[in-house]
Amino acid sequence: MPPKTVSSRQFNQDSSGAKKAANDGPVFITDRGEPSHVLLSIAEYHRLVGEGGKIIDLLAMSAADDSDLQVPRLGSVSKPVDLD
């Protein structure tokens, strides 16, 4: 199914129709004939950007236990302050 295109005016007059159409695929919204925005369903958005999550959640995943990553110790990174 080809993507649906609606003008800004059409979108303002029938936003619920545009939201229903977004369930079938992206809806391009135009300003003066040029595409300016894209309306997606939340499911499609999540599919595109992935389920990123927080870094702490990603590190806690069991698959992370299979990693052979070795992180070297840096030692002391502080320096004495000269107040003279």
Residue pairs with C-beta under 8 A, 6 or more apart in sequence:
1 24
1 25
3 25
3 26
3 27
3 28
4 18
4 21
4 24
4 25
4 26
4 27
4 28
5 27
5 28
5 29
5 30
5 35
6 14
6 18
6 21
6 27
6 28
6 29
6 30
7 29
7 30
7 31
8 29
8 30
8 31
8 36
10 18
11 18
11 29
11 39
18 27
18 29
18 39
19 39
21 27
22 39
22 40
22 41
22 44
23 41
25 44
26 38
26 39
26 40
26 44
27 38
27 39
27 40
28 35
28 37
28 38
29 35
29 36
29 37
29 38
29 39
30 36
40 48
58 64
